[in-house]
Amino acid sequence: MVVKPLIAIIKSYQKWISPLLPARCRYQPTCSQYCIEALSTHGLFKGLFLGIRRVLRCHPWGGSGHDPVPKSKD
């Protein structure tokens, strides 16, 4: 119920705010896309946890490269 509005907010960010900022994402998929996939796959709590953790790892001294959302253990 709360996941869809969060995804809509992230998509709005991708459409309206992200293009105004310089490209600097260190990972694939981008952090915002990762958050959308994490919320869709794992739901609100785990998806939000994974998304926040990913954003906190995205800095000049962090890693880079391909970092997909973990598969659901259903």
Secondary structure, DSSP 8 states (H G I E B T S, - for coil): --HHHHHHHHHHIIIIIGGGS-----EES-HHHHHHHHHHHHHHHHHHHHHHHHHHH-STTS--EE--------
